[in-house]
Amino acid sequence: MNWPQTADRETTDPALRMKLLRLLGKVRQFPLTEAMRQVAGEYLAAGIFSPAQINDALHVAAAVLTRQDVLVSWNFKHLVNRLRRLKINERNVSLGLPTIEILAPPEV
């Protein structure tokens, strides 16, 4: 996906469009790797996510393996969930991976 073109097409206010384009210019994209798939598989195997939630598991794995300190999400059911956050970090520690904060936008 080409973020600037999407922002340009969907935002009709010129000032807001320029602001969005500046912000999106700072967004860093990471390719999905086999290591990310493996960590996501570990989350599924541990019962942290169901197979139907593979994209959520991949999202967390990508954030962990790219050494993000915080993952911000509005997904209260699958990600911003106290028990799930605890299980993710327990599994990460058992795998020798860093822990991660998963927060809702108002918490940031």
N, C-alpha and C positions, 0 to 999 in steps of 0.2 A: 504494500500500500504506500502510495506517495502522500504523506501527511500534508505537506503544504498545498498540493493541488486540491485535496479534499477540503481543507479549511477554506481555501480560496473559493471553491464552488458553493459551499453551504453557508457562508457568512456574507451577508449582503452589506453590512455596515463597514465602510472602508477603514475607519479607525480601529474597530474591533478586529477586522481581518488582519491588519498589520500587527496588532498586538499578538494575535494567535500565531501568526507566522513567525514572529520573533521567538515566542515560547517554544513552538514546535521545532525550531532550528536547534534547540538545545537538547531535544529528545534523542536519546541514544537507543538504537535498536540492536538486539543481539540475536544471532541466528540460533535456531533450535538445534541442540547437539545431542549426540548419542548419550553423553553423560547426563544431560537433563532428562532424557527419556528413562534412563536407568533409575535416577533418583525418584522420578514420578512413579515408576513401577514399584519402588520400595514403599512409597506412601500407600499405594494401592494394596500391596501385599500385607502391610501392617494394618489395613482396615481404616486408615485415616480418611481416605477418599474411596468412593465406589467407582467401578469402571465407567459409569455414566458421568463421573466428575473428572475424567482424565484431563480436560483442559485446565481445570483449577489446579490439579496436581502438577501439571507442566508449568503453569504460571508460577507457582511457589518454587518449584525446582529451579526454574530459570533465574528467579530472583536470588535464591540462595547461592547458586553456583557462580553467578556474576557478582557476588559479594555486595548485594544491596543491603543496607541496614534496615530499611523499612519497605514494606509492600502496603500501599494504600489502596483500599477497595471499598466500594459500596455493597459488595456481596456479603451481606450479613449471614445468610444461610450457610454458605460453604467456606468462606474465608475468614471474615471478621467474627469469629466464633471462639469464645474463650477455651472450650475443651479442645477444639480442633487445633488452635494455636499451640496449646500445651503439648498435644500429641506430635505435632510437626516438629517442634523443637526437641522433644525427647528423642524422636527418630533421628533428627539431624545430629545430635550429640552422639548417639550410638553409631552413626556412620562416620564420625569424625568431621562433620560439616559444621559450619557456623550456625548459630541460631538467628532468627529473624523476627522482627516486630511486624505484626500484621494489624494495621490500624484502619479505622474509618476516617474519612477526611476531616470531620470535626475534631478528631483527636490529634491531628498534626499541628 
